[in-house]
Amino acid sequence: MTARPLAAAVAGHGLVDPTAPLVTADDEGFARGRAAFETLRVYGGRPFRFEEHLDRLRASSGRLGLPEPDPGALRGAAQLALTHAATSEAVLRLYWTPGVSPEGPRGIALVSAVPDWIEPARARGQRLVSLAYPRRSAPWLLPGTKSVSYATHIAAESEAKRRGADDAVLVDLDGTVLEGPVTNVWWREGRTLLTPSLELGILAGETRAVLLDLAAEAGYDIETGMYPLERLVAADEVFTSSSVREVMPVASVDGRALAGREVAVALQTALRRAAGSDEP
Ligand SMILES: Cc1ncc(COP(=O)(O)O)c(C=O)c1O
């Protein structure tokens, strides 16, 4: 179970008790997993790339056949929940669920503490194991959509742990590297950074977008494309990226140890700076 949120607000309604039920059992977001969501990192009280995350929420909602999210109401709910949580470093989640009639769609903002396992994991590096995840071959399975139907992503994490690793790297049936269950995946070959192309149906990570710019500024050559797992396993350095985990070094992939950390460390520092964080 995850820790209980620190604060919650419902768009258009205001602050609510974060431990109270916020959706009804007949809301399709709960009953069928047909709701969109976003997870953002809050630095110094400010959510990073809020508008970009709202845009992605809108895109996911469209693919799920949900009504358009109300950006103004979601901004208001996020601000209320953040003010109430009164913590400068936090995780903000936005949910957009179809709701029930006559009220209609419901937007929820939840603020939680940053999980305390992240910094020790960053210091250690994560062990990844590759798992087949054939979603790319079936575009109607909503690739690149951030819906609350994350049971298979959680199952991938659990399977990785069952195999003695920390997390998974998902590959298509032909061995093409895709992404992690909740991260984008990167590696370094000499001075070149590689990450799978969005054309593969992976999630367009907001952190991925920022890191592409920061890595270019730092003088790395960058390639995005379609790559076999062998390229990743043979890399000089591997890391993952997400809003909450930020830049996470990888210590091994499929049992092959990876000692390289230079880009992961440099980009983590650059990311915190770009986010206006007080913490290096
Ligand atoms: C499948 C998947 N890929 C990538 C990411 C990273 O996206 P972001 O950097 O926007 O957090 C996530 C984040 O939750 C994800 O669920």
PDBQT file of the ligand as one rigid body, heavy atoms in Angstrom, charges set to zero:
ROOT
HETATM    1  C1  LIG A 301       4.924   4.175 -18.672  1.00  0.00    +0.000 C 
HETATM    2  C2  LIG A 301       5.647   5.414 -18.260  1.00  0.00    +0.000 A 
HETATM    3  N1  LIG A 301       6.699   5.841 -18.994  1.00  0.00    +0.000 NA
HETATM    4  C3  LIG A 301       7.369   6.960 -18.658  1.00  0.00    +0.000 A 
HETATM    5  C4  LIG A 301       7.036   7.709 -17.521  1.00  0.00    +0.000 A 
HETATM    6  C5  LIG A 301       7.800   8.960 -17.164  1.00  0.00    +0.000 C 
HETATM    7  O1  LIG A 301       7.013  10.093 -17.434  1.00  0.00    +0.000 OA
HETATM    8  P1  LIG A 301       7.259  11.496 -16.706  1.00  0.00    +0.000 P 
HETATM    9  O2  LIG A 301       8.686  11.850 -16.933  1.00  0.00    +0.000 OA
HETATM   10  O3  LIG A 301       6.310  12.428 -17.381  1.00  0.00    +0.000 OA
HETATM   11  O4  LIG A 301       6.947  11.290 -15.266  1.00  0.00    +0.000 OA
HETATM   12  C6  LIG A 301       5.928   7.300 -16.754  1.00  0.00    +0.000 A 
HETATM   13  C7  LIG A 301       5.547   8.090 -15.570  1.00  0.00    +0.000 C 
HETATM   14  O5  LIG A 301       4.700   7.748 -14.828  1.00  0.00    +0.000 OA
HETATM   15  C8  LIG A 301       5.227   6.136 -17.128  1.00  0.00    +0.000 A 
HETATM   16  O6  LIG A 301       4.171   5.717 -16.408  1.00  0.00    +0.000 OA
ENDROOT
TORSDOF 0
